[in-house]
């Protein structure tokens, strides 16, 4: 990397460069909703020509998912690029079987189609036992136009159910969900688009996984046979020499954070795993003064909630506004209690630390149908923000592979309150504008409503049930259920991927 780390004092909120590099000179654009992201992805990919490169990772990819009302599908978009001479390479999680509601067949079919078109998409099961590759990223590099290079990072898979918009009427191509989400489940999600030297930070995460010498099918003979049947190799082909780094393009400093489990054989780039996501949140929460805003799919784990609870106890002005789904995606007799058990314990811990300064909410559309919140967004004091694939649970912070983009904007926002930190660092334009846009949508008020700027008056709108917001009241788990589901929750739903020494110390 040739880009220099930023010198703005606000970048002290990022992890030290010795732990994870950060680079200045980027333009980061939030892409809220699947419709927004898919249209932008089509624009970027369809502009590629022979000699350009597309690299992507995904938890689930449905080849027939339409990226717009009239297409193209995911397979059409990527295969067309491969056929016109674009180098297309992908790493898809070698998922569990569809019989347990995962995505093995879909990922295999997408990989097969890309490979037949001349690309190279591989099924990757190099994870800790019981884990997954949950990273969602796309990198597009232009052979002769590095200023047009772009990367996408966030929570949106290239799959069914994700193509929704601000009206939240759901994707016409659905996936199985709890019946209370209706026949066409509403879906809230987000990505960020990165331009500038940070593109290479995202690309590095792909390259490290691609170059891992461990065989793709090292663990399971049955899956090895499936790999062979799909005409997928045990090892990826070598990557070509990299193109020149894109030039600086904007005021945003980017730090790419990851999770990798400690496993055998070890990741060569993370011998004892990596938990920079967990450490970054702990660092930001330790500096929080006025507001922590979170959108998350789960909100599980006392281990994860503990960092925020510590901040709430330390800082009497700090407020936490947290948005989650009303119901788990699967809330059946067996699947529901473990989901609710972890969340209820986290909520109890947070409220014991912050009382009514902690607000936890869910959303519904104009028809009253609950909206499934899949976004993974965090904004602290309108200064530091993240958008990625990781959820607020121990699994995402220690066990599965995850990637998130932390951003600090050098541009101050002078609207009052101009400094939520109390340290003269000031609110920053990008995280504040994103928060205001999200709160405007959820609360049904204009984004320039001055009540949204202040954490106290803003949280009052949430508490009043404005717009789509409702107080989150998960169904209790009985004493008998708590006793029976606790081991299942800890081992299967929210496992711990840290080395034993770190578990004993309680650190990351």
C-alpha positions, 0 to 999 in steps of 0.5 A, spaced: 500 500 500 502 506 498 497 510 501 498 514 508 494 513 514 490 519 516 493 524 521 486 526 523 485 526 531 478 522 530 482 516 527 484 514 534 477 511 534 480 506 529 484 500 531 492 502 531 495 501 524 500 495 528 493 491 528 489 493 522 492 498 517 487 504 515 488 508 509 485 515 507 483 518 501 477 514 499 470 516 498 465 511 501 457 511 499 452 508 503 447 503 499 441 502 503 436 497 501 437 491 496 434 495 490 439 500 491 445 496 491 443 491 486 442 497 481 449 500 482 452 493 482 449 492 475 452 499 473 459 497 475 459 490 472 456 492 466 461 497 464 467 492 465 470 490 458 475 485 457 481 485 461 478 488 467 477 483 473 471 482 478 472 478 485 467 476 490 465 472 496 458 470 498 455 466 503 449 465 499 448 466 491 442 464 487 443 464 480 436 466 478 435 472 483 433 478 479 437 484 480 432 489 477 425 488 475 427 485 468 433 482 470 439 481 469 439 475 474 446 474 478 448 468 473 446 473 467 450 479 470 457 475 472 457 470 466 456 475 461 462 479 464 466 472 463 464 471 456 466 478 454 473 477 457 472 480 464 476 475 469 471 473 474 473 469 480 468 468 486 469 464 493 462 461 495 461 458 502 461 450 501 454 451 505 451 445 509 445 442 505 439 445 503 435 440 507 437 444 513 435 451 510 442 452 508 444 454 501 449 448 498 445 447 492 444 454 490 451 456 491 454 450 487 449 452 481 451 459 481 459 456 481 457 451 475 454 457 471 460 462 472 465 456 470 462 454 464 462 461 462 469 462 463 470 464 470 472 461 476 467 460 482 469 455 487 466 452 493 470 454 500 469 450 506 475 452 509 472 454 516 472 452 523 467 446 524 460 448 524 462 455 521 461 459 515 464 464 510 459 469 511 463 475 508 459 479 502 464 483 498 465 485 491 471 488 488 471 491 480 478 493 478 479 496 471 485 494 467 486 501 464 482 506 469 484 505 476 480 511 478 474 507 476 475 501 481 470 500 486 469 495 492 462 493 495 462 491 503 456 489 507 450 485 509 447 483 502 447 477 499 446 475 492 440 471 493 433 471 494 429 475 499 434 481 498 431 486 493 427 490 497 426 498 497 424 503 502 417 501 501 419 494 504 414 490 500 419 485 500 423 481 494 418 478 489 423 472 489 422 470 496 426 465 501 423 461 507 421 465 513 417 465 519 410 466 517 409 472 521 413 476 515 408 474 510 408 471 503 413 476 501 417 478 507 420 485 507 427 486 508 432 491 510 439 491 509 445 495 507 452 495 503 457 501 502 461 502 496 468 504 496 472 508 491 480 510 492 486 506 496 481 502 500 479 498 494 485 494 495 484 493 502 478 489 500 481 486 495 486 483 500 481 479 504 479 476 497 486 474 495 488 472 502 482 467 502 484 465 495 491 463 496 490 459 502 494 453 500 489 448 504 485 444 499 478 447 498 474 440 500 479 438 505 474 435 510 469 431 508 469 426 502 462 427 501 463 434 499 469 432 495 465 428 491 460 434 490 466 438 488 468 433 483 461 433 480 461 440 479 468 440 476 471 444 481 478 444 483 481 442 490 486 448 489 484 455 485 488 457 480 494 463 481 491 470 481 495 474 476 499 480 478 495 486 481 493 492 477 496 499 480 492 502 486 487 506 485 488 514 486 485 518 492 478 520 491 475 523 497 475 525 505 474 518 508 479 513 512 477 506 511 479 500 516 477 493 513 476 489 519 475 481 519 473 475 523 477 468 522 476 463 527 482 459 530 482 452 527 486 447 524 489 447 519 490 454 520 489 460 516 496 462 513 494 469 514 491 468 521 494 463 525 490 464 531 484 467 528 483 474 527 478 478 531 479 485 529 472 486 528 471 485 536 477 489 538 474 495 534 467 495 537 470 495 544 475 501 542 469 505 539 465 503 545 470 505 550 470 512 547 463 513 546 459 519 550 452 520 547 450 515 542 451 508 539 446 506 534 446 499 531 442 495 526 443 488 527 440 481 525 441 478 532 443 482 538 446 476 542 451 474 547 453 477 553 460 477 551 458 482 545 453 486 549 458 487 555 462 492 551 456 496 550 454 495 557 461 497 560 460 504 556 453 505 559 455 504 566 461 509 565 458 514 561 451 517 564 449 521 558 450 515 553 444 512 549 444 506 545 438 505 540 438 498 537 434 496 531 433 488 530 427 484 527 421 483 531 422 475 530 427 470 528 427 468 521 425 461 524 421 461 530 419 454 531 418 450 537 426 448 536 429 454 533 425 459 536 427 459 544 435 458 542 434 465 538 430 468 543 434 466 549 441 469 547 437 476 545 434 476 552 440 475 556 443 481 552 437 485 553 437 484 560 445 486 561 444 492 557 438 495 560 441 493 567 447 498 565 443 503 562 436 503 564 431 507 559 437 510 556 437 503 552 432 503 547 431 496 543 426 497 537 423 493 531 420 495 524 414 494 520 411 496 514 405 501 512 401 494 512 403 492 519 407 487 516 414 486 520 420 488 517 426 483 517 432 487 519 438 484 516 443 490 516 449 490 520 450 498 521 453 501 527 454 509 528 458 512 534 457 519 536 456 521 529 463 520 528 465 512 527 461 508 523 461 501 520 457 497 515 459 489 514 457 482 514 458 481 522 452 481 527 452 483 534 454 476 537 459 471 539 459 467 532 460 473 528 466 476 533 470 469 533 467 464 529 465 465 522 469 469 517 466 476 517 468 483 514 466 490 515 468 496 513 470 502 519 470 509 516 472 516 519 470 522 515 475 528 515 469 532 514 465 536 520 458 537 520 457 543 524 449 542 525 448 542 532 449 538 536 456 539 533 460 535 537 457 529 540 464 526 543 465 532 548 472 532 546 472 537 540 472 532 535 466 534 532 460 530 528 462 528 521 458 528 515 458 521 513 456 517 519 451 523 521 448 523 514 447 515 514 444 515 521 439 521 519 437 517 513 436 511 517 432 514 522 428 519 517 425 512 514 424 508 520 421 514 524 417 517 518 419 524 519 424 528 514 431 527 514 432 535 516 427 534 522 432 538 527 429 533 533 433 527 529 440 530 530 440 530 538 440 523 541 435 525 547 429 528 542 431 523 537 430 517 542 424 520 544 421 519 537 423 512 537 420 511 544 413 514 542 413 509 536 413 514 530 413 511 523 415 504 523 418 504 529 415 499 535 418 497 542 421 490 541 418 485 546 421 478 544 417 472 547 420 470 553 423 463 554 420 459 560 425 457 565 425 450 563 426 452 556 432 456 558 435 450 562 434 446 555 436 450 550 442 454 553 447 448 551 444 448 544 445 456 544 452 456 546 455 450 542 450 451 535 447 458 535 453 462 538 459 458 538 466 461 540 471 460 535 477 463 540 483 460 542 482 457 549 487 462 552 483 467 550 477 464 552 480 463 559 482 471 559 475 473 556 479 477 551 479 478 543 
